[in-house]
């Protein structure tokens, strides 16, 4: 840990020195990168410097064994240093936890009904509303990108975009299969039914990050179906885009304008391709990405919403949360924090082994 603290101090000094380089000062992109990193390092720098001083104070005792007067003073300083070291180490380790580079991005949320027919569609709609309410409580904007209503209520699928920075980092652990256990309104024998819905949280990709060749796209336009104004249903405003190399298909029909639907579809397509590429790279590095979507089967669950018992169970942290009605109203902060803390602890344990 001493070497890591020293490396942080040296990196901070090196970056400050680089600002004096004309090649750097005339490069806005590099200035932005260095400024951001210096800002990050400034938070941990006092702890790193204090840690190095504490370690040196402890080592100083060994060098003063032949000088009783100085040795007493050094031992006193070393005693104080030993008290500080655990807290300083913890702060440095926390700073060193690898950050997901996508955490600062806006997010696209896809919710789909899974196993369970009408009840699954109703549950999917409730999950969508839960995320919209959570976003509203945070002051985030939400934009409906695409929505397909189910025949008997609820939704087959819906896609929303939350353009605020940092949304992906907050919601990324929501990806996966969500299971609901409750008595449907149409159940006259009081039996508990089990249904599922799938949630995918995608980091929004910029156009410059994902270059899609026009020749790799098959674009179909067709007449919108379902609820909507007269012009929505009587013109070829709906757009279906197929990315031929990956087989990814995106459809949008919620706007009256074909151009707007195409723009929305391209935004979703870029994010899906970006997420798939990040998944591929993670697998190549031997990493396991948290919260994969799965197939929607009941056995592939990350969370269970048990209405009769007023309990939400997140199976990844094996933790129960009460007040299910409040959770469905968007009060999911405690669940998100539990997942974030569990991931942080896992990364800290890994750093501890390497320290």
N, C-alpha and C positions, 0 to 999 in steps of 0.2 A: 504493500500500500504506500510505503514511503516513496518508491520509484514513481508510482502513479501520481502522487501529489506533486512531486518535483516536476513531472512531465507537464502537468497542468499549468504550473507557474512559468515554466519555460515557454510553453505554447502562448501564453498570454503576452509575455515580453516579446516573443518573435512576431506576433501579429501587430503589436504596437509599433515595432520597428519597421514592419513592412509598409505601414501607412506613410512613411517618409520616402518610399520608393516612387519616383515619378510614374513608372509603368503601372503601379497600382492606383495611385491617386487620380490617374486619367481614365481609369476603367470603372465605370459606374457599377457594373455587375459584381466586380471583384470587391469594390468598396462595400457594397451591400452585404456580400457574404462575410467579409471580415468583420464588419460592424455587428452583424448578428451574432457571430461566434464570440466576439469580445464581450458583448452584452451577456451572453450565457456564462462565460468564464468569470465575469465580474461578480456573479452571485456566489461562486464557490471559492474564489481566490482567497478571501480572508481565512476560510477554514483550511485551505491547503497550506497556506503560509504558516498558520498557527500549528498545524500538524507537523510540519517539517521542523519548526522550532522545538516542539515538544519532544520529538524523536531525538533531536540533537542534544537536548537538555538531559535526557536519560543516558545517552552515550557519553556525555561529558563526565559523569560520575566515574567511569572506568579510567579516565585519563588523569584524575586528580587524587588517586589513592595515596600518593606520597606527600600530599599537601593537606594536612588535617583541617586547616582553617578554611580553605576554599572548598574542601570536600563537603563540609557541613552545609555550606551555602548551596552547593551543587545538588546535594541530596534533597534539600528542601524544595528546590526548583523541580527536580525529577519527580518528587512525590506529587506535586501539583500537576505536573505534565501527565503522569499516569492516570489521573482522574479525568483529564480532558480527552485523552486519546480515543476511548470508545465512542464518544459522541461525535468527535471529529471524523473518525473512520466511517461511521454510519452516514454522515452527511456527504462525504466524498463518494462512498459506494452508491448512494442514492443518485448523485449527480452522474455517475458513470453508467447507470442503467441505460442500455441502448434504447434510443427513442425511435419510434416508428416515423419514418420520414413523411408518411402520409397523414399524420395526426392533425396537422394544421389545415388540412384541406376541407372544403365543403363536402357534402355527402349526397348521394342519391340512395333513396330507400325503396326497395322493392318488397312488396308484401303479396303473397299468393296463398289462396286456399289450398289445403293439402287433403289428407284423408278425412272423410266424414261428411261429404255431401253438403246439404244446406247449412248444417251447423258449422262446418268448416268455413263456409263463405261468410257467415255471420261473424265468426270469431276473427277472420282476417280483417273484416271491416272495423272491428273493435280495436285490433292491434294498430291499424292505420290511424285511427282516431287517437289512440294512446300516444303515439309518436308525435302527432300534430299538436296535441295538448302539451306535451313535454316541451316541444319547440316554442310554443306560444309563451309558456311560463319563463323560458329563457330569453324571450325577446327576439327569437329567430324568425325569419320569414320562411314560409313554405310555398312551394310552387307545384301544382299538380301537373305531372308530365303525361301520364296515361292512366286510364281507369277502365276496367271491364266489369260491369255489374252482373251479378248472378240473377238468375230468373226469379228465385223466391226470396230475394233480399240479400244483403251482404255483397261481397265482391269476389269475383274470380281472381283478379289481380289488380294492383294499383302501384303506380310509381310516383314518388314525390321527390322533389329536389329541395334541399336546404342550403342556400348559397353562402351562409355565414362561415367564416374561417373557424377551424377547430371542431366542427361538427363530427367529422369522421372519427377523430380521437375519442370523442365522448360516447359515440354510439356503436363503434365497430364490434364490440362484443355482443351486440344484439343479433348478429347474423347466426342463423341456424333454424332448427325446427322447434316451434313453440306448440306445446300440447295443452289442450283444455279438457277438463273433466267437469261436467255439470249436467243438470236435467234440462233438456230443451223444452221450450214452451209448448211444442207439439207433442211432447211425451206425456201420455195419459196414465202410465203405470208407475211413474216416479222413478224410472231407471236412470242411472247416470250414464251418459254417453261420453265417448272419448273422440276428439277430433284434433286435427293439426293444421297449422299454417306455417309457411316458411317465410323467413325474413332474410333479405340480403342487404347489407350496408356496403355501398361502393364508394371509394374515394373518387371525387370528381376529377377527371383528367382534362388538362388544357389541350387545345387543338395543336399547339406546337409540340406537345409531348407524344401524342399519338398521331402519326402521319398515316392517313388512310387514302390509298390511291383510288381515284374515281373508277378505274377499271376493275377494282376489287369489289365494287358495290353493284347490287341489283336492286333497283328502286321501282316499286310498284305503287300506283295510286288507285284508290278505289273509293266508293261512296261510303261515308260513315254510317254506322248502324247504332241503334240504341237511342237513349234520350238525347235531346239536343234541339237547337233551333232549326227552323225550316231549311236555312241555308247550309247547316251542317249536314243534314241528311240527304240533300238533293244535289250536292256537288261532289266532285271527286277530290275531296280535301284530305281524306285519310291517306297516310303514307306507311308503307312497309319497306324497310331497308334490310337487305340480306348481305352480310359481309361474307363473301364467297370463300376466302381462305379458311376462316374459322367456323363458318356455318352459323354464326350468331345472327339472330333475327330480332328486329325491333319494330314495333308498330305504334303509331300515334294517330289519334283521330279526334282529340278533344278540342282542337282549335278549328275555327272556320277557315283559316288560311292554310293552304297546302304548304306554303313556305315555312310557316311557323311550326307546323307539325313535323316537317322534315328537319328543321333546326333542333327541335326537341329530341327527335329520334336519333340524330347524329350525336347529341350530347350524351344520351344514354349509351349508345353504341361505343363511343370512345371510352367511357368509364368501365363498361363491361370488358372491353379488350384490355384496358390497362390493368384491371383487377386480375384477369386471367394470366397476364404476363407476370405480374407480381407473384401470383400463386406458383407459376412455373419456376421462377427464380428461387422462391423459398424452398421448393422441393429439391431443386438442384443443390442448394446449400445444406440440405438435410434438416431444414426447419419444419415445424408443424404450425401452420397458421391456425389461430383460434377461430372457432365459430364458422366452420364450413357449412354450406347450405344443406347438403343432404338431399334426399329424394322426397321428403315429406312423409315417409313411413313413420308409424307410431314409435318404433323402436329407436329412431334416430333423433332423440329429443335433447335439447339443451335446457329446457325450462318447462315446468308444468304449472298450470293455473287451475287449482282445485277449488271450485266455487262452493261446494257443500261444506268444505272445511275452512273456507276463508284463508287460503294459504297459497302462496306462490313459492315453488321450490326451484332454485337454480342448481342443476345437477353438476355443474362444473366446479362449484365451490361447496356443494352439499350443504346449502344454507336455505332456511325457510324465512319467508317474509309474510307478515300478516297485513290486514287491511287491503284485501284484493280490490274492492270497489275503488279505493283511492289510487291504487296502482293503475287500474284501467283508465283512470282520469288523468294519467300522465305523471303520477308521483313515483317515478322509477329511479330517482337519484340514489337511494340506498343500495339498490341492486347494482347499478352501474359502478358505484364506489367499491362495493365488495369485490367485483370482478377486477377492477383496476388494481386494488390492493393485493389481490391474489397473484396477479401477473407480476406486479412489482416485487413481491416477496420471492417469487420464483426466480426472477432475474437477479435479485440481490444475493440469493443463495448461490447462484452460479458464479457471480463475481467473487463471493467469499471464498469459493474453492480455488479460484485462480489467483487470489491476492497473495 
